[in-house]
Amino acid sequence: MVAALFTAQALIHLLATHAGLTVNGQSAGILTVLVFGAGTDYALLLVARYREELRRHHDRHEAMELALNRAGPAVVASGATVVLSMLVLLVAEMNSTRGLGPVAAIGVAVALLAMLTLFPALLLVFGRWIFWPAVPHEGSADPTTGGVWARTGRRIARRPRLVWGVTAAVLAALSLGLLQLRAAGIANADALTGEPDSIAGQKVSARYFPAGAGDPLVVVANTDRAERVGRTVAADPGVVPASVGTPPGTAPEHDGKVLLEATMRAPADSSEAKATVERVRDAVHAVPGADARVGGGTAALLDMDEAQTHDNYLVIPLVLVVVLLVLSVLLRALVAPLLLVGTVVLSLATALGLSALVFRHVFDYAGEDVAFPLFVFVFLVALGIDYNIFLTTRIREEAVRQGTRPGVVTGLATTGAVITSAGLVLAGTFAVLGTLPVLGFAEIGFAVALGVLLDTFVVRSVLVTALFLDVGEKVWWPHPLAHRDDAARAPRPKAPVSRSSE
């Protein structure tokens, strides 16, 4: 994964230098988390299937070939889903969000390539002993047949409708915490978990001068309407009336335009200041012939908030459509993908709701950034869908041999451990963001880590399993599984042994 990260960074550097790709500290930090998180998921899935095949085959090369053939489609589909979901960010209005799309897509694509080429080669080079002390030998017992996940699947199978009904109801109740979500932006004074000199200085300035003195409101208008525009600006209750005028040391006009500045009563990054900008814009735009434009730091923040809100409403539905299409192609069904997307939405709502409750009543955070729901959604859906794909592709494989309901139990038993391991690693990776002093990163890291844990231990392992057990064969509509009985009786092909097993 280190090699994959360096390779991805080199490719991104080339695109940033020669193709104008926007890269900032946010996308660079997220790139590292994505490469290690997604790469670990793909590696664990491949390793789990490789171990399984080593118990059935003497030749480790044959075992790896079968592992790649059987786990490869799921890994590729998972990677493709993440890459496509990240590329959807290209439609965003915010440059930082739009630039994150290609950066994240490149990182995940390189990690996927490394896990399907370099990683399997290294496993073969080191041989079976790489799994010491639990080395899988041909004919050794399969621990999944009587493990905790096999028992969990059998318990769920007794009353699947009750299980998924209760689970969904609990998750829906927890998602009501969304009412506590305040994703309207974070003021500069609250953007860091500590209090650096800049914030301390801002507080001292606000004590003796108007809070908005350090970042005035800027208005550009036609010179012949300057007086009327100035009176209009000064009349707003959020503006200090005596402050309206031309900036000191500047010419009063240029090319028929005049530049006016006004000090706002509220801090420039506050919701009150943004409301002042909206009122002033409406007022000066109504002045005939003024051709007025309102700018400044507060106006820029307001425009960014509006762009991010637009991106939230545009990107989230598009990503869900991409995920639905990929799942439909992979599973060759429609009911199963719809169920899975529904569980993804419920899992996201629960993660956001729980996070909002913790932010309000445990950490006492002032609020969330406007882009917070979008980033949490993209990461949870794009990465959390991995676990959906890991589980459902294995369920389909087993259902062909033994029927859907037994296949669901077997699929959970064989993937439960790897999904749990991958989820813990991915959650831990994102939790690292919570240690950063930047509040926005800390909130995203916490919410994604919480969502991944919910996906791992509740949604995939309980809710999806119970839904598939309850719906049964209809889950594969409109292409039901065929030749199930013949496939169940047919022995698995076994290639001749021609190479060393050690």
Buried (B, 14 or more C-beta within 10 A) or exposed (E): BEEBBEBBBEBBEEBBEEEEBBBEEBBEBBBBBBBBBBBBBBBBBBBBBBBBBBBBBBBBBBBBBBBBEBBBBBBBBBBBBBBBBBBBBBEBBBEBBBBBBBBBBBBBBBBBBBBBEEBBEEBBEEEBEEBEEEEBEBEEEBBBEEBEBBEBBEEBBEBBEEBBBBBBEEBEEBBEBBEBBBBBBBBBBBBBBEEEEEBEEBEEBBEEEBBBBBBBBBBBBBBEBBEBBBEBBBEBEBBBBEBBBBEEEEEEBEEEBBBBBBBBBBBBBBBBBBBBBBBBBEBBEEBEEBBBBBBBBBBEBBBBBEBBBEBBEBBBEBBBEBBBEBBBEBBBBBBBBBBBBBBBBBBBBBBBBBBBBBBBEEBEBBBBBBBBBBBBBBBBBBBBBBBBBBBBBBBBBBBBBBBBBBBBBBBBBBBBBBBBBBBBBBBBBBBBBBEBEBBBBBBBBBBBBBBBBBBBBBBBBBBBBBBBBBBBEEBBEEEEBEEBEEBEEEEEEEEEEEEEBE
